[in-house]
Amino acid sequence: MTSNQPSSNEFEEELDSCCSNASCCAPAEPIKRTEAKVGRNDPCPCGNGKKYKKCCGM
């Protein structure tokens, strides 16, 4: 019985060759906020006048 699926060794070799080549994988960059972080006691940015922790910060 033959199958068309690669053996586990062939799959591991292919995986190793891809991940060992740094040019194929983009470097991870941190995500940066565009707005200032809202504190729990700051007014809610939705504009209703309540503190963030009592409004949208549940």
N, CA, C, O and CB atoms as a CASP TS submission, in Angstrom:
PFRMAT TS
TARGET T0000
AUTHOR 0000-0000-0000
METHOD Language model
MODEL 1
PARENT N/A
ATOM      1  N   MET     1       0.837  -1.179   0.000  1.00  0.00           N
ATOM      2  CA  MET     1       0.000   0.000   0.000  1.00  0.00           C
ATOM      3  C   MET     1       0.885   1.248   0.000  1.00  0.00           C
ATOM      4  O   MET     1       1.758   1.381   0.857  1.00  0.00           O
ATOM      5  CB  MET     1      -0.954  -0.005   1.216  1.00  0.00           C
ATOM      6  N   THR     2       0.674   2.148  -0.935  1.00  0.00           N
ATOM      7  CA  THR     2       1.441   3.388  -0.993  1.00  0.00           C
ATOM      8  C   THR     2       0.500   4.558  -0.795  1.00  0.00           C
ATOM      9  O   THR     2      -0.676   4.505  -1.155  1.00  0.00           O
ATOM     10  CB  THR     2       2.203   3.516  -2.336  1.00  0.00           C
ATOM     11  N   SER     3       1.041   5.610  -0.217  1.00  0.00           N
ATOM     12  CA  SER     3       0.221   6.811  -0.033  1.00  0.00           C
ATOM     13  C   SER     3       0.954   8.003  -0.627  1.00  0.00           C
ATOM     14  O   SER     3       2.170   7.971  -0.817  1.00  0.00           O
ATOM     15  CB  SER     3      -0.097   7.053   1.475  1.00  0.00           C
ATOM     16  N   ASN     4       0.213   9.033  -0.911  1.00  0.00           N
ATOM     17  CA  ASN     4       0.791  10.234  -1.494  1.00  0.00           C
ATOM     18  C   ASN     4       1.263  11.223  -0.439  1.00  0.00           C
ATOM     19  O   ASN     4       1.836  12.258  -0.779  1.00  0.00           O
ATOM     20  CB  ASN     4      -0.210  10.898  -2.399  1.00  0.00           C
ATOM     21  N   GLN     5       1.033  10.925   0.824  1.00  0.00           N
ATOM     22  CA  GLN     5       1.434  11.823   1.897  1.00  0.00           C
ATOM     23  C   GLN     5       2.913  11.634   2.207  1.00  0.00           C
ATOM     24  O   GLN     5       3.408  10.507   2.189  1.00  0.00           O
ATOM     25  CB  GLN     5       0.582  11.583   3.157  1.00  0.00           C
ATOM     26  N   PRO     6       3.634  12.739   2.494  1.00  0.00           N
ATOM     27  CA  PRO     6       5.053  12.606   2.827  1.00  0.00           C
ATOM     28  C   PRO     6       5.214  11.927   4.186  1.00  0.00           C
ATOM     29  O   PRO     6       4.353  12.041   5.058  1.00  0.00           O
ATOM     30  CB  PRO     6       5.745  13.991   2.830  1.00  0.00           C
ATOM     31  N   SER     7       6.320  11.227   4.350  1.00  0.00           N
ATOM     32  CA  SER     7       6.580  10.593   5.641  1.00  0.00           C
ATOM     33  C   SER     7       6.898  11.673   6.674  1.00  0.00           C
ATOM     34  O   SER     7       7.142  12.826   6.318  1.00  0.00           O
ATOM     35  CB  SER     7       7.750   9.566   5.535  1.00  0.00           C
ATOM     36  N   SER     8       6.895  11.301   7.933  1.00  0.00           N
ATOM     37  CA  SER     8       7.129  12.287   8.990  1.00  0.00           C
ATOM     38  C   SER     8       8.530  12.873   8.884  1.00  0.00           C
ATOM     39  O   SER     8       8.725  14.047   9.199  1.00  0.00           O
ATOM     40  CB  SER     8       6.927  11.654  10.373  1.00  0.00           C
ATOM     41  N   ASN     9       9.529  12.072   8.439  1.00  0.00           N
ATOM     42  CA  ASN     9      10.889  12.595   8.281  1.00  0.00           C
ATOM     43  C   ASN     9      10.950  13.648   7.186  1.00  0.00           C
ATOM     44  O   ASN     9      11.621  14.667   7.347  1.00  0.00           O
ATOM     45  CB  ASN     9      11.865  11.460   7.966  1.00  0.00           C
ATOM     46  N   GLU    10      10.263  13.419   6.080  1.00  0.00           N
ATOM     47  CA  GLU    10      10.246  14.399   4.989  1.00  0.00           C
ATOM     48  C   GLU    10       9.603  15.699   5.446  1.00  0.00           C
ATOM     49  O   GLU    10      10.066  16.781   5.085  1.00  0.00           O
ATOM     50  CB  GLU    10       9.496  13.839   3.770  1.00  0.00           C
ATOM     51  N   PHE    11       8.541  15.601   6.237  1.00  0.00           N
ATOM     52  CA  PHE    11       7.859  16.791   6.736  1.00  0.00           C
ATOM     53  C   PHE    11       8.772  17.567   7.689  1.00  0.00           C
ATOM     54  O   PHE    11       8.850  18.792   7.601  1.00  0.00           O
ATOM     55  CB  PHE    11       6.543  16.403   7.446  1.00  0.00           C
ATOM     56  N   GLU    12       9.456  16.876   8.588  1.00  0.00           N
ATOM     57  CA  GLU    12      10.348  17.542   9.541  1.00  0.00           C
ATOM     58  C   GLU    12      11.500  18.225   8.819  1.00  0.00           C
ATOM     59  O   GLU    12      11.887  19.334   9.188  1.00  0.00           O
ATOM     60  CB  GLU    12      10.893  16.535  10.565  1.00  0.00           C
ATOM     61  N   GLU    13      12.058  17.577   7.788  1.00  0.00           N
ATOM     62  CA  GLU    13      13.142  18.188   7.027  1.00  0.00           C
ATOM     63  C   GLU    13      12.669  19.455   6.332  1.00  0.00           C
ATOM     64  O   GLU    13      13.388  20.454   6.306  1.00  0.00           O
ATOM     65  CB  GLU    13      13.698  17.202   6.002  1.00  0.00           C
ATOM     66  N   GLU    14      11.475  19.423   5.774  1.00  0.00           N
ATOM     67  CA  GLU    14      10.928  20.605   5.098  1.00  0.00           C
ATOM     68  C   GLU    14      10.687  21.729   6.095  1.00  0.00           C
ATOM     69  O   GLU    14      10.958  22.892   5.794  1.00  0.00           O
ATOM     70  CB  GLU    14       9.619  20.255   4.369  1.00  0.00           C
ATOM     71  N   LEU    15      10.187  21.400   7.265  1.00  0.00           N
ATOM     72  CA  LEU    15       9.930  22.391   8.304  1.00  0.00           C
ATOM     73  C   LEU    15      11.227  23.005   8.784  1.00  0.00           C
ATOM     74  O   LEU    15      11.310  24.222   8.952  1.00  0.00           O
ATOM     75  CB  LEU    15       9.178  21.766   9.474  1.00  0.00           C
ATOM     76  N   ASP    16      12.243  22.182   9.010  1.00  0.00           N
ATOM     77  CA  ASP    16      13.536  22.680   9.471  1.00  0.00           C
ATOM     78  C   ASP    16      14.173  23.601   8.438  1.00  0.00           C
ATOM     79  O   ASP    16      14.742  24.630   8.802  1.00  0.00           O
ATOM     80  CB  ASP    16      14.474  21.516   9.781  1.00  0.00           C
ATOM     81  N   SER    17      14.089  23.257   7.179  1.00  0.00           N
ATOM     82  CA  SER    17      14.718  24.067   6.149  1.00  0.00           C
ATOM     83  C   SER    17      14.053  25.438   6.044  1.00  0.00           C
ATOM     84  O   SER    17      14.725  26.430   5.765  1.00  0.00           O
ATOM     85  CB  SER    17      14.662  23.349   4.805  1.00  0.00           C
ATOM     86  N   CYS    18      12.749  25.502   6.264  1.00  0.00           N
ATOM     87  CA  CYS    18      12.052  26.784   6.190  1.00  0.00           C
ATOM     88  C   CYS    18      12.384  27.661   7.397  1.00  0.00           C
ATOM     89  O   CYS    18      12.686  28.844   7.240  1.00  0.00           O
ATOM     90  CB  CYS    18      10.537  26.563   6.099  1.00  0.00           C
ATOM     91  N   CYS    19      12.329  27.101   8.568  1.00  0.00           N
ATOM     92  CA  CYS    19      12.505  27.898   9.785  1.00  0.00           C
ATOM     93  C   CYS    19      13.962  28.222  10.078  1.00  0.00           C
ATOM     94  O   CYS    19      14.236  29.159  10.828  1.00  0.00           O
ATOM     95  CB  CYS    19      11.912  27.172  10.961  1.00  0.00           C
ATOM     96  N   SER    20      14.901  27.478   9.513  1.00  0.00           N
ATOM     97  CA  SER    20      16.307  27.783   9.749  1.00  0.00           C
ATOM     98  C   SER    20      16.783  28.916   8.839  1.00  0.00           C
ATOM     99  O   SER    20      17.842  29.495   9.078  1.00  0.00           O
ATOM    100  CB  SER    20      17.165  26.533   9.531  1.00  0.00           C
ATOM    101  N   ASN    21      16.017  29.232   7.808  1.00  0.00           N
ATOM    102  CA  ASN    21      16.367  30.305   6.887  1.00  0.00           C
ATOM    103  C   ASN    21      15.689  31.587   7.360  1.00  0.00           C
ATOM    104  O   ASN    21      14.475  31.729   7.208  1.00  0.00           O
ATOM    105  CB  ASN    21      15.949  29.953   5.423  1.00  0.00           C
ATOM    106  N   ALA    22      16.438  32.511   7.924  1.00  0.00           N
ATOM    107  CA  ALA    22      15.864  33.724   8.505  1.00  0.00           C
ATOM    108  C   ALA    22      15.290  34.668   7.446  1.00  0.00           C
ATOM    109  O   ALA    22      14.449  35.508   7.766  1.00  0.00           O
ATOM    110  CB  ALA    22      16.916  34.451   9.318  1.00  0.00           C
ATOM    111  N   SER    23      15.727  34.546   6.204  1.00  0.00           N
ATOM    112  CA  SER    23      15.245  35.457   5.174  1.00  0.00           C
ATOM    113  C   SER    23      13.803  35.172   4.769  1.00  0.00           C
ATOM    114  O   SER    23      13.138  36.046   4.214  1.00  0.00           O
ATOM    115  CB  SER    23      16.136  35.378   3.962  1.00  0.00           C
ATOM    116  N   CYS    24      13.303  33.949   5.040  1.00  0.00           N
ATOM    117  CA  CYS    24      11.937  33.626   4.623  1.00  0.00           C
ATOM    118  C   CYS    24      10.913  34.056   5.666  1.00  0.00           C
ATOM    119  O   CYS    24       9.739  34.212   5.330  1.00  0.00           O
ATOM    120  CB  CYS    24      11.806  32.131   4.358  1.00  0.00           C
ATOM    121  N   CYS    25      11.311  34.251   6.901  1.00  0.00           N
ATOM    122  CA  CYS    25      10.383  34.610   7.979  1.00  0.00           C
ATOM    123  C   CYS    25      10.617  36.055   8.394  1.00  0.00           C
ATOM    124  O   CYS    25      11.747  36.458   8.670  1.00  0.00           O
ATOM    125  CB  CYS    25      10.551  33.661   9.198  1.00  0.00           C
ATOM    126  N   ALA    26       9.556  36.817   8.434  1.00  0.00           N
ATOM    127  CA  ALA    26       9.668  38.219   8.835  1.00  0.00           C
ATOM    128  C   ALA    26       9.955  38.320  10.330  1.00  0.00           C
ATOM    129  O   ALA    26       9.430  37.515  11.099  1.00  0.00           O
ATOM    130  CB  ALA    26       8.378  38.992   8.482  1.00  0.00           C
ATOM    131  N   PRO    27      10.766  39.273  10.767  1.00  0.00           N
ATOM    132  CA  PRO    27      11.022  39.427  12.199  1.00  0.00           C
ATOM    133  C   PRO    27       9.767  39.934  12.902  1.00  0.00           C
ATOM    134  O   PRO    27       8.995  40.707  12.334  1.00  0.00           O
ATOM    135  CB  PRO    27      12.206  40.392  12.444  1.00  0.00           C
ATOM    136  N   ALA    28       9.573  39.498  14.124  1.00  0.00           N
ATOM    137  CA  ALA    28       8.401  39.917  14.888  1.00  0.00           C
ATOM    138  C   ALA    28       8.600  41.348  15.371  1.00  0.00           C
ATOM    139  O   ALA    28       9.633  41.680  15.951  1.00  0.00           O
ATOM    140  CB  ALA    28       8.147  38.964  16.087  1.00  0.00           C
ATOM    141  N   GLU    29       7.608  42.184  15.129  1.00  0.00           N
ATOM    142  CA  GLU    29       7.660  43.568  15.592  1.00  0.00           C
ATOM    143  C   GLU    29       6.562  43.773  16.619  1.00  0.00           C
ATOM    144  O   GLU    29       5.449  43.282  16.429  1.00  0.00           O
ATOM    145  CB  GLU    29       7.512  44.571  14.408  1.00  0.00           C
ATOM    146  N   PRO    30       6.848  44.493  17.713  1.00  0.00           N
ATOM    147  CA  PRO    30       5.818  44.724  18.726  1.00  0.00           C
ATOM    148  C   PRO    30       4.717  45.635  18.197  1.00  0.00           C
ATOM    149  O   PRO    30       4.959  46.512  17.368  1.00  0.00           O
ATOM    150  CB  PRO    30       6.437  45.331  19.985  1.00  0.00           C
ATOM    151  N   ILE    31       3.515  45.412  18.686  1.00  0.00           N
ATOM    152  CA  ILE    31       2.378  46.251  18.312  1.00  0.00           C
ATOM    153  C   ILE    31       2.401  47.495  19.183  1.00  0.00           C
ATOM    154  O   ILE    31       2.517  47.399  20.405  1.00  0.00           O
ATOM    155  CB  ILE    31       1.024  45.482  18.465  1.00  0.00           C
ATOM    156  N   LYS    32       2.291  48.651  18.566  1.00  0.00           N
ATOM    157  CA  LYS    32       2.352  49.914  19.306  1.00  0.00           C
ATOM    158  C   LYS    32       0.980  50.565  19.313  1.00  0.00           C
ATOM    159  O   LYS    32       0.271  50.552  18.307  1.00  0.00           O
ATOM    160  CB  LYS    32       3.403  50.871  18.690  1.00  0.00           C
ATOM    161  N   ARG    33       0.607  51.138  20.459  1.00  0.00           N
ATOM    162  CA  ARG    33      -0.670  51.852  20.575  1.00  0.00           C
ATOM    163  C   ARG    33      -0.606  53.170  19.824  1.00  0.00           C
ATOM    164  O   ARG    33       0.426  53.841  19.809  1.00  0.00           O
ATOM    165  CB  ARG    33      -1.029  52.099  22.055  1.00  0.00           C
ATOM    166  N   THR    34      -1.712  53.530  19.205  1.00  0.00           N
ATOM    167  CA  THR    34      -1.781  54.825  18.534  1.00  0.00           C
ATOM    168  C   THR    34      -2.320  55.886  19.486  1.00  0.00           C
ATOM    169  O   THR    34      -2.045  57.074  19.323  1.00  0.00           O
ATOM    170  CB  THR    34      -2.662  54.739  17.274  1.00  0.00           C
ATOM    171  N   GLU    35      -3.092  55.447  20.484  1.00  0.00           N
ATOM    172  CA  GLU    35      -3.653  56.376  21.465  1.00  0.00           C
ATOM    173  C   GLU    35      -3.082  56.058  22.844  1.00  0.00           C
ATOM    174  O   GLU    35      -2.538  54.975  23.058  1.00  0.00           O
ATOM    175  CB  GLU    35      -5.208  56.297  21.482  1.00  0.00           C
ATOM    176  N   ALA    36      -3.204  56.992  23.770  1.00  0.00           N
ATOM    177  CA  ALA    36      -2.733  56.778  25.129  1.00  0.00           C
ATOM    178  C   ALA    36      -3.603  55.731  25.823  1.00  0.00           C
ATOM    179  O   ALA    36      -4.796  55.619  25.539  1.00  0.00           O
ATOM    180  CB  ALA    36      -2.738  58.102  25.922  1.00  0.00           C
ATOM    181  N   LYS    37      -3.002  54.970  26.728  1.00  0.00           N
ATOM    182  CA  LYS    37      -3.730  53.946  27.460  1.00  0.00           C
ATOM    183  C   LYS    37      -4.706  54.614  28.428  1.00  0.00           C
ATOM    184  O   LYS    37      -4.375  55.605  29.079  1.00  0.00           O
ATOM    185  CB  LYS    37      -2.753  53.008  28.218  1.00  0.00           C
ATOM    186  N   VAL    38      -5.909  54.055  28.509  1.00  0.00           N
ATOM    187  CA  VAL    38      -6.939  54.602  29.387  1.00  0.00           C
ATOM    188  C   VAL    38      -6.809  53.948  30.746  1.00  0.00           C
ATOM    189  O   VAL    38      -6.849  52.721  30.847  1.00  0.00           O
ATOM    190  CB  VAL    38      -8.363  54.385  28.800  1.00  0.00           C
ATOM    191  N   GLY    39      -6.654  54.752  31.806  1.00  0.00           N
ATOM    192  CA  GLY    39      -6.593  54.226  33.160  1.00  0.00           C
ATOM    193  C   GLY    39      -7.988  53.917  33.680  1.00  0.00           C
ATOM    194  O   GLY    39      -8.978  54.442  33.171  1.00  0.00           O
ATOM    195  N   ARG    40      -8.064  53.065  34.693  1.00  0.00           N
ATOM    196  CA  ARG    40      -9.370  52.677  35.236  1.00  0.00           C
ATOM    197  C   ARG    40     -10.141  53.871  35.811  1.00  0.00           C
ATOM    198  O   ARG    40     -11.369  53.900  35.737  1.00  0.00           O
ATOM    199  CB  ARG    40      -9.187  51.617  36.316  1.00  0.00           C
ATOM    200  N   ASN    41      -9.448  54.843  36.376  1.00  0.00           N
ATOM    201  CA  ASN    41     -10.118  55.988  36.997  1.00  0.00           C
ATOM    202  C   ASN    41     -10.230  57.201  36.081  1.00  0.00           C
ATOM    203  O   ASN    41     -10.728  58.247  36.498  1.00  0.00           O
ATOM    204  CB  ASN    41      -9.388  56.380  38.244  1.00  0.00           C
ATOM    205  N   ASP    42      -9.771  57.072  34.836  1.00  0.00           N
ATOM    206  CA  ASP    42      -9.900  58.165  33.871  1.00  0.00           C
ATOM    207  C   ASP    42     -11.322  58.206  33.330  1.00  0.00           C
ATOM    208  O   ASP    42     -12.032  57.200  33.370  1.00  0.00           O
ATOM    209  CB  ASP    42      -8.883  58.005  32.713  1.00  0.00           C
ATOM    210  N   PRO    43     -11.743  59.364  32.823  1.00  0.00           N
ATOM    211  CA  PRO    43     -13.067  59.420  32.189  1.00  0.00           C
ATOM    212  C   PRO    43     -13.128  58.473  30.993  1.00  0.00           C
ATOM    213  O   PRO    43     -12.142  58.291  30.280  1.00  0.00           O
ATOM    214  CB  PRO    43     -13.396  60.864  31.742  1.00  0.00           C
ATOM    215  N   CYS    44     -14.282  57.881  30.789  1.00  0.00           N
ATOM    216  CA  CYS    44     -14.448  56.906  29.710  1.00  0.00           C
ATOM    217  C   CYS    44     -14.343  57.602  28.354  1.00  0.00           C
ATOM    218  O   CYS    44     -14.918  58.674  28.167  1.00  0.00           O
ATOM    219  CB  CYS    44     -15.806  56.174  29.839  1.00  0.00           C
ATOM    220  N   PRO    45     -13.617  57.007  27.407  1.00  0.00           N
ATOM    221  CA  PRO    45     -13.476  57.632  26.086  1.00  0.00           C
ATOM    222  C   PRO    45     -14.764  57.626  25.265  1.00  0.00           C
ATOM    223  O   PRO    45     -14.828  58.288  24.229  1.00  0.00           O
ATOM    224  CB  PRO    45     -12.397  56.932  25.312  1.00  0.00           C
ATOM    225  N   CYS    46     -15.792  56.893  25.706  1.00  0.00           N
ATOM    226  CA  CYS    46     -17.046  56.891  24.945  1.00  0.00           C
ATOM    227  C   CYS    46     -17.801  58.201  25.137  1.00  0.00           C
ATOM    228  O   CYS    46     -18.701  58.517  24.359  1.00  0.00           O
ATOM    229  CB  CYS    46     -17.929  55.707  25.366  1.00  0.00           C
ATOM    230  N   GLY    47     -17.441  58.967  26.171  1.00  0.00           N
ATOM    231  CA  GLY    47     -17.990  60.310  26.332  1.00  0.00           C
ATOM    232  C   GLY    47     -19.208  60.437  27.228  1.00  0.00           C
ATOM    233  O   GLY    47     -19.841  61.493  27.220  1.00  0.00           O
ATOM    234  N   ASN    48     -19.576  59.411  28.008  1.00  0.00           N
ATOM    235  CA  ASN    48     -20.770  59.541  28.832  1.00  0.00           C
ATOM    236  C   ASN    48     -20.494  60.204  30.179  1.00  0.00           C
ATOM    237  O   ASN    48     -21.441  60.516  30.901  1.00  0.00           O
ATOM    238  CB  ASN    48     -21.382  58.186  29.053  1.00  0.00           C
ATOM    239  N   GLY    49     -19.226  60.432  30.547  1.00  0.00           N
ATOM    240  CA  GLY    49     -18.890  61.130  31.776  1.00  0.00           C
ATOM    241  C   GLY    49     -18.567  60.221  32.952  1.00  0.00           C
ATOM    242  O   GLY    49     -18.076  60.700  33.974  1.00  0.00           O
ATOM    243  N   LYS    50     -18.826  58.935  32.837  1.00  0.00           N
ATOM    244  CA  LYS    50     -18.495  58.001  33.918  1.00  0.00           C
ATOM    245  C   LYS    50     -17.031  57.630  33.857  1.00  0.00           C
ATOM    246  O   LYS    50     -16.360  57.844  32.847  1.00  0.00           O
ATOM    247  CB  LYS    50     -19.365  56.739  33.839  1.00  0.00           C
ATOM    248  N   LYS    51     -16.532  57.056  34.980  1.00  0.00           N
ATOM    249  CA  LYS    51     -15.182  56.530  34.968  1.00  0.00           C
ATOM    250  C   LYS    51     -15.145  55.304  34.060  1.00  0.00           C
ATOM    251  O   LYS    51     -16.153  54.619  33.887  1.00  0.00           O
ATOM    252  CB  LYS    51     -14.705  56.181  36.406  1.00  0.00           C
ATOM    253  N   TYR    52     -13.987  55.039  33.490  1.00  0.00           N
ATOM    254  CA  TYR    52     -13.824  53.919  32.564  1.00  0.00           C
ATOM    255  C   TYR    52     -14.184  52.591  33.246  1.00  0.00           C
ATOM    256  O   TYR    52     -14.799  51.725  32.624  1.00  0.00           O
ATOM    257  CB  TYR    52     -12.376  53.871  32.031  1.00  0.00           C
ATOM    258  N   LYS    53     -13.802  52.427  34.522  1.00  0.00           N
ATOM    259  CA  LYS    53     -14.062  51.158  35.214  1.00  0.00           C
ATOM    260  C   LYS    53     -15.556  50.919  35.464  1.00  0.00           C
ATOM    261  O   LYS    53     -15.977  49.774  35.623  1.00  0.00           O
ATOM    262  CB  LYS    53     -13.315  51.132  36.541  1.00  0.00           C
ATOM    263  N   LYS    54     -16.352  51.980  35.499  1.00  0.00           N
ATOM    264  CA  LYS    54     -17.797  51.835  35.715  1.00  0.00           C
ATOM    265  C   LYS    54     -18.572  51.789  34.399  1.00  0.00           C
ATOM    266  O   LYS    54     -19.769  51.502  34.393  1.00  0.00           O
ATOM    267  CB  LYS    54     -18.316  52.982  36.575  1.00  0.00           C
ATOM    268  N   CYS    55     -17.897  52.067  33.292  1.00  0.00           N
ATOM    269  CA  CYS    55     -18.593  52.140  32.003  1.00  0.00           C
ATOM    270  C   CYS    55     -18.152  51.003  31.071  1.00  0.00           C
ATOM    271  O   CYS    55     -18.764  49.935  31.064  1.00  0.00           O
ATOM    272  CB  CYS    55     -18.333  53.507  31.332  1.00  0.00           C
ATOM    273  N   CYS    56     -17.127  51.224  30.311  1.00  0.00           N
ATOM    274  CA  CYS    56     -16.684  50.271  29.286  1.00  0.00           C
ATOM    275  C   CYS    56     -15.593  49.331  29.768  1.00  0.00           C
ATOM    276  O   CYS    56     -15.229  48.410  29.037  1.00  0.00           O
ATOM    277  CB  CYS    56     -16.193  51.015  28.081  1.00  0.00           C
ATOM    278  N   GLY    57     -15.056  49.521  30.964  1.00  0.00           N
ATOM    279  CA  GLY    57     -13.934  48.718  31.431  1.00  0.00           C
ATOM    280  C   GLY    57     -14.314  47.514  32.240  1.00  0.00           C
ATOM    281  O   GLY    57     -13.534  47.068  33.082  1.00  0.00           O
ATOM    282  N   MET    58     -15.496  46.969  32.012  1.00  0.00           N
ATOM    283  CA  MET    58     -15.941  45.821  32.805  1.00  0.00           C
ATOM    284  C   MET    58     -15.128  44.638  32.501  1.00  0.00           C
ATOM    285  O   MET    58     -15.353  43.571  33.073  1.00  0.00           O
ATOM    286  CB  MET    58     -17.384  45.513  32.570  1.00  0.00           C
TER
END
